[in-house]
Amino acid sequence: MHQLMTLDEKLAISNKAFELLDSGDREGYDRLTKTIPLPPYMAKVIKEKVGLNILLNGGWNLSEVEAEFGHSWLNK
């Protein structure tokens, strides 16, 4: 089981990502922000409105989604 990321860890990544964006590195920003766990409520909306394939292939960190809903939720 993955250890959940703390708020301080999420904020540190977010700050670094915004530094990349400010320097003009949009790809770096996008890549780094996807390492922050996607909130389960957002995953639920994406799955319902856009589809499971986008959720699974989007490159997001789904650790909090799995912790909240279980791994099998990602396969339904």
N, C-alpha and C positions, 0 to 999 in steps of 0.2 A: 504494500500500500504506500502511496506517495504521501509525504508530509505536506500539509497544506501551507501555502505561502502566507507569511504574516503581512499585516497592513504596511509595516515599515519596509518590508522587502518589495512590496508592490509599488509603494511610493518612490523608492530608490530607482527602480526600473523605469517608472514613468518619468521621473526627472531626467534620467539619462536619455530616454527616448526623445523628450522635448529638446534636449541639447542637440541631438542628431538632426531633428527637424529644423531647428533654428540655423544649423550649419548647412542646410540644403540637402541633407541625406534622407529623402523620403523613404527610400527602400529600407534603410537601416532603422528608421522610425517604425515602419510597418512590421518589420521582422521582430524588433525588440518588444513592441507592445503586445504581440501575439504570445509572448512568453508569460505574460500576466494571465492567470487563470480566468477564463471566460465565466462570468457569473451564471449560475444555473438558470436564473429567470431569462437571461438573454439567449441561452442555448435553447430553452423551451420555445421561445418566440421564433428563433431562426428555424428550428426543426418544423414547427407548425406552419410558418408562413413561406419559407423558402425551400425547405426540404433537408432531409437527413444528409444527403450527399454533400451539400455545401458545408454543413456543419462538420462532417468528418474530414473533408478534403481542404478545409479553410486554413489549416495550419495553426489553429488555436490550441492553447493549453486547456485541456478538458478535465484536469484533475479534480476541480471542485464540482464539476458536473457529475463525474463518476462517483465522487464521495456522497453527493446529495441524492442522485437518482439510481446509482448502481451502473455497472458496466453494461448490463443487458439493455438498459434504456437506449444506449447508443446503437443498438442493433435491431431495434423495433421499427 
